[in-house]
Amino acid sequence: MGKLKIKMLGSSFTIQANEDDEYLEKLLGYYKRITDDVKKIDSEQTPMQIAILSGIMLCDELYKEKQKKVAMEKEISPVQNNSDTKEIERRTLEMISKIDKVL
């Protein structure tokens, strides 16, 4: 069981998880890279906006990877996989737009 002290976006807290410390540090490092990329897009975003957009970007990345896996396992044609990817991108952009309107 590992512990990880998180200090970012104006918050500080510690988590405990069923993973080792090294793995948790790698996850945090990856998340920090994502948030840095989001900050570069618009430096005037609030920490909440940065966190939400970073989460959406990670969800998009994960979902696309899962779709690739499903396509390989079921041997889905590239045309079907492409339409799924376009739908995911459309929904992601729609969510980002809604978040921008609310914030």
C-alpha positions as CSV (number, residue, x, y, z in Angstrom):
1,M,0.0,0.0,0.0
2,G,1.4,3.4,-1.0
3,K,0.9,7.0,0.1
4,L,1.2,10.0,-2.1
5,K,1.3,13.7,-1.1
6,I,-0.3,15.8,-3.7
7,K,0.4,19.5,-4.0
8,M,-1.0,21.2,-7.0
9,L,-3.6,23.6,-8.4
10,G,-3.7,25.3,-5.0
11,S,-4.6,22.2,-3.0
12,S,-2.6,19.9,-0.8
13,F,-3.6,16.5,0.5
14,T,-2.4,12.9,0.9
15,I,-3.9,9.8,-0.5
16,Q,-3.4,6.1,0.3
17,A,-3.9,3.5,-2.4
18,N,-3.3,-0.2,-3.0
19,E,-0.4,0.6,-5.3
20,D,3.3,1.2,-4.5
21,D,4.7,4.7,-4.0
22,E,6.7,4.6,-7.3
23,Y,3.5,3.9,-9.3
24,L,1.6,6.6,-7.6
25,E,4.4,9.1,-8.3
26,K,4.3,8.1,-12.0
27,L,0.6,8.7,-12.1
28,L,0.9,12.1,-10.4
29,G,3.7,13.1,-12.8
30,Y,1.6,12.1,-15.8
31,Y,-1.4,14.1,-14.5
32,K,0.9,17.1,-13.8
33,R,2.0,17.0,-17.5
34,I,-1.6,17.0,-18.6
35,T,-2.5,20.0,-16.4
36,D,0.6,21.8,-17.6
37,D,-0.6,21.3,-21.2
38,V,-4.1,22.6,-20.3
39,K,-2.5,25.7,-18.6
40,K,-0.6,26.4,-21.8
41,I,-3.8,26.6,-23.8
42,D,-5.2,29.4,-21.5
43,S,-3.2,30.7,-18.6
44,E,-6.3,32.5,-17.1
45,Q,-8.2,29.3,-16.2
46,T,-9.1,28.6,-12.6
47,P,-7.7,25.6,-10.9
48,M,-11.1,24.0,-11.1
49,Q,-11.3,24.5,-14.8
50,I,-7.8,23.1,-15.2
51,A,-8.6,20.0,-13.2
52,I,-11.9,19.4,-15.1
53,L,-10.4,19.8,-18.5
54,S,-7.4,17.6,-17.6
55,G,-9.9,15.0,-16.4
56,I,-11.8,15.2,-19.7
57,M,-8.6,14.9,-21.7
58,L,-7.6,11.8,-19.7
59,C,-11.0,10.3,-20.1
60,D,-10.8,10.9,-23.8
61,E,-7.4,9.2,-24.0
62,L,-8.6,6.2,-22.0
63,Y,-11.8,5.8,-23.9
64,K,-9.9,5.9,-27.2
65,E,-7.5,3.2,-26.0
66,K,-10.4,1.0,-24.8
67,Q,-12.1,1.5,-28.2
68,K,-8.8,0.4,-30.0
69,K,-8.7,-2.7,-27.8
70,V,-12.3,-3.6,-28.5
71,A,-11.7,-3.1,-32.2
72,M,-8.7,-5.4,-32.2
73,E,-10.5,-8.1,-30.1
74,K,-13.6,-8.1,-32.3
75,E,-11.7,-7.4,-35.5
76,I,-14.0,-4.4,-36.2
77,S,-13.4,-2.8,-39.6
78,P,-11.5,0.6,-39.5
79,V,-14.6,2.3,-40.9
80,Q,-16.6,1.4,-37.8
81,N,-13.8,2.3,-35.4
82,N,-13.4,5.7,-37.2
83,S,-17.0,6.5,-36.7
84,D,-16.8,5.6,-33.0
85,T,-13.7,7.9,-32.6
86,K,-15.5,10.7,-34.3
87,E,-18.5,10.3,-32.0
88,I,-16.2,10.3,-29.0
89,E,-14.5,13.5,-30.2
90,R,-17.8,15.1,-30.8
91,R,-19.0,14.3,-27.3
92,T,-15.8,15.5,-25.8
93,L,-15.9,18.8,-27.5
94,E,-19.6,19.2,-26.5
95,M,-18.7,18.5,-22.8
96,I,-15.8,21.1,-23.0
97,S,-18.2,23.6,-24.5
98,K,-20.8,23.1,-21.7
99,I,-18.1,23.4,-19.0
100,D,-16.8,26.6,-20.6
101,K,-20.3,28.0,-20.5
102,V,-20.9,27.1,-16.8
103,L,-17.5,28.4,-15.6
